[in-house]
């Protein structure tokens, strides 16, 4: 299950920010924009697409950055809650 709360910034309509939550499971990342996030709770891993790309682990307290058009597979082991900003 995935759910989120978008928080609008009136002066910055091109910025998407909010909170996101996902229960355990595996799925593809379909996002075209760049994203920075702070993991509030939970744990999992992300495997970027591409030959030689290495899976990395994340947990509560970690910050992650994905450049635009980052594709890959999320593997959520513990329900993740994150704060995100997409530009």
N, C-alpha and C positions, 0 to 999 in steps of 0.2 A: 504494500500500500504506500502510495506517495501522496503527500499533501503539503501545502505551503500557504504562506501569507505574503503577498506582494505589498511593499510599502512604496508609495509614489513619492517622488521628490519633485514638486511642482517646477522648480527652477531648472531641473535636469531631466527632461522627458525621455532622453535617450538612455538613461541609466535605469536598470531594473535591479531592485534590491528587495530583500525580504528574508523570511525564515522558511526552511524546507525541512521536511521530515520524511524518512523512508524506513519501513520495516525490513527485516532480513529478506534477502533475495538477490537475484542477479538480473541486470538489464543493461541495455546499450545507452550511451550518452549521445543524445541527438542535438546538442546545443551548438549553434553557429557563432555565438558571441564569446568574447573573452570573459573569464570569470575568476574572481578571487573569493575564497571562502574561508570561514573559520569554523572548525568542527566543535560544536558545543558538547555533544554527547555521542557515544557510540564508537563503532570501529568497523573497518572493512579494508578493501583494497581496490585499486583501479589498474587495469591493464590497457595501456594505449594501443591503438592499432599500429601496425607497421612492423616490418621485419626487424628483429633485434630490440624492440621496445620491451622494457622491463616493467613488471608489475611492481607497484609500490604500495605499502601499507599506510594507513592513517588511523588516528584515534582522537579522542577528545583532547583538545588543546592544540591540535595541529592547524596550520594555515596552508592552503593549497592554492596554486594558480594554474589555470588552463588558458593557453593562448586561444584565439579564435579558431574555430573548426577542429578543436581537439575531439577526436573520436576514440571510443574504446568501450570497455565493459566494467561497470561497477559490480562489485561483489560485497554486499552489505551483510556483515555477520551479526552485528548488534545494532538495534534501531539507531539510526543516525539523525541528529538534529544539527543543522548548520545555519549560519548567517552568511548570506551571499551578496555579492555585487557583480552585475554583468554590464559590460560596456562594449 
